[in-house]
Amino acid sequence: MRQHRFHGRVESGGRECAWPGCEEAGEFRAPGGRPSGFDGPGDYLWFCLDHVRQFNSGYDYFDGMDTEEILRAQSPLHGWETQTRAFRPDAGVDEAPRWRDYADPLEAISARAKAHVNRRRAEMQAEKAGFSPAERQALGVLGLDASIDRKTLRMRYTRLLRQYHPDHNGGDHSHAVKLQGVVEAYQLLRKAAAFE
């Protein structure tokens, strides 16, 4: 699909104008239907030049929004009220680096690369030890490698339970997803054939 540089025309490739009754080539893109709660153009409609001009003159981005949604969309702070995943306090190893923890961006990139290499080595070690792919993933959830024994597995599970369970961390329920992942990983690993 070749787009001309300045005026937005895209070669139609046989696509017709979406305007009812028009048989011209559809070479200009316009926003189509937008699903509820979706912040974007949705599917595109394709029109000829005359009909895309007519469409644009009557297009209302805010159509279907209530007053609060319109004010929020027009706010210069829209989108800044939430933290990006890299800057959240609970940003994990599998996510982007927390840039504020590094003085030099290259340190962050290096740390992420080292973490990836270490994860890959642990996966290879787990594969040699006889763990299935699901069990290797569970080891990663618990932050363990394949050289563990049952006692180490149990100690790690207990420590993570105390860390994430609301009864042990002052009633903080924000780690419920992590807690569930830890419990599921342990339930899978405690029956692993590699321990027999």
C-alpha positions in Angstrom: 0.0 0.0 0.0 1.8 3.1 -1.2 0.9 6.4 0.4 1.6 9.7 -1.2 3.7 12.0 0.9 1.6 15.0 1.7 -2.1 14.7 0.9 -2.9 11.3 2.4 -3.9 9.5 -0.8 -3.3 5.8 -0.7 -3.6 3.8 -3.9 -6.9 1.9 -3.6 -5.9 -1.4 -5.0 -9.5 -1.9 -6.3 -11.1 -0.6 -3.1 -14.3 1.5 -3.7 -15.5 4.6 -1.9 -17.6 3.7 1.1 -20.0 6.5 0.5 -23.4 5.0 -0.5 -23.9 5.0 -4.3 -20.3 6.2 -5.1 -18.3 4.1 -7.4 -15.0 6.1 -7.3 -11.8 4.6 -5.9 -11.5 4.7 -2.1 -8.1 6.4 -1.7 -8.5 8.4 1.5 -8.7 6.9 5.0 -11.2 8.1 7.6 -12.0 6.8 11.1 -14.7 4.3 11.2 -16.7 2.8 14.0 -15.1 3.0 17.5 -16.0 0.3 20.1 -17.1 1.5 23.4 -14.2 2.4 25.7 -11.7 2.2 22.9 -9.4 5.3 22.6 -8.5 5.2 18.9 -9.9 5.3 15.4 -11.3 1.8 15.2 -11.8 0.4 11.7 -11.1 2.7 8.8 -13.5 3.8 6.1 -12.1 4.6 2.6 -13.6 7.4 0.5 -12.9 9.3 -2.6 -11.6 12.9 -2.3 -15.0 14.6 -2.4 -16.6 12.3 0.1 -13.7 12.3 2.5 -14.0 16.1 2.6 -17.7 15.8 3.3 -17.1 13.1 5.9 -14.5 15.2 7.7 -16.7 18.3 7.8 -19.3 16.4 9.8 -17.0 14.1 11.9 -17.4 14.5 15.7 -14.6 12.7 17.7 -16.7 13.2 20.9 -19.8 11.6 19.5 -21.2 9.1 22.1 -19.1 10.5 25.0 -20.7 11.9 28.1 -19.5 15.3 29.6 -16.9 13.7 32.0 -15.3 11.7 29.2 -15.1 14.7 27.0 -13.5 16.8 29.7 -11.0 14.0 30.5 -10.1 13.6 26.8 -9.5 17.3 26.4 -7.4 17.6 29.6 -3.7 18.3 28.9 -3.0 15.7 31.7 -4.9 12.9 30.0 -2.9 9.7 30.2 -0.5 11.0 32.8 -2.4 10.0 35.8 -1.1 6.4 35.8 2.4 5.1 36.1 4.0 3.4 33.2 5.1 -0.2 34.0 8.8 0.8 34.0 8.2 3.3 36.8 5.8 1.3 39.0 7.3 0.3 42.4 6.5 -3.3 41.7 8.2 -3.4 38.3 9.6 -6.9 38.0 12.4 -8.7 36.3 10.3 -9.6 33.2 9.3 -6.1 32.6 11.1 -3.0 31.3 13.8 -1.7 33.7 12.9 1.0 36.2 14.9 3.8 34.7 14.9 5.8 37.9 17.1 3.1 39.5 20.0 3.8 37.1 22.2 6.9 36.5 23.2 5.7 33.1 20.7 4.2 30.6 23.4 1.7 29.4 23.5 0.2 32.9 19.7 -0.5 32.7 20.1 -2.1 29.3 23.1 -4.1 30.5 21.2 -5.3 33.6 18.2 -6.3 31.5 20.5 -8.3 29.1 22.2 -10.0 32.0 18.9 -10.9 33.5 17.8 -12.4 30.1 21.0 -14.4 29.8 20.7 -15.7 33.4 17.0 -16.7 32.8 18.1 -18.6 29.6 20.8 -20.4 31.5 18.4 -21.4 34.2 15.9 -22.7 31.6 18.7 -24.8 30.0 19.7 -26.1 33.4 16.1 -27.0 34.2 15.7 -28.8 30.9 18.7 -30.9 31.7 17.4 -31.7 35.1 14.2 -33.2 33.7 11.6 -30.4 34.3 8.8 -30.0 31.8 8.3 -26.6 30.1 5.4 -25.8 32.5 7.6 -26.7 35.4 10.5 -24.6 34.1 8.0 -21.7 33.9 6.9 -22.4 37.5 10.6 -22.3 38.6 10.8 -18.9 37.0 7.7 -17.7 38.9 9.3 -18.8 42.2 12.7 -17.3 41.2 14.5 -20.7 41.4 16.8 -22.7 39.2 16.9 -26.4 38.4 19.5 -27.3 41.0 16.9 -27.1 43.8 15.7 -29.9 46.1 12.4 -30.3 47.8 13.5 -28.5 51.0 14.7 -25.4 49.0 11.4 -25.4 47.1 9.4 -25.5 50.3 11.5 -22.7 51.9 11.2 -20.4 48.9 7.4 -21.1 48.7 7.0 -20.2 52.5 9.1 -17.0 52.1 7.0 -15.8 49.1 3.8 -16.7 50.9 4.8 -14.5 53.8 5.8 -11.7 51.4 2.6 -11.7 49.3 -0.2 -13.0 51.6 -2.4 -10.2 53.2 -2.3 -11.9 56.6 1.5 -11.5 56.7 2.0 -8.2 55.0 -0.3 -5.9 56.9 -3.4 -6.6 54.9 -2.0 -5.4 51.5 -4.1 -7.1 48.8 -2.2 -5.6 45.9 -0.1 -8.8 45.5 -3.1 -11.1 45.0 -2.1 -12.0 41.4 1.5 -12.7 42.4 0.3 -14.8 45.3 -1.9 -16.9 43.1 0.9 -17.4 40.7 3.2 -18.6 43.5 0.6 -21.0 44.9 0.0 -22.5 41.4 3.7 -22.8 40.7 4.3 -24.6 43.9 1.4 -27.0 43.5 2.8 -27.9 40.1 6.5 -28.3 41.2 5.8 -30.3 44.4 4.6 -33.1 42.2 7.5 -32.8 39.6 9.1 -36.0 38.5 12.5 -34.4 38.7 12.3 -34.6 42.5 11.8 -38.4 42.5 
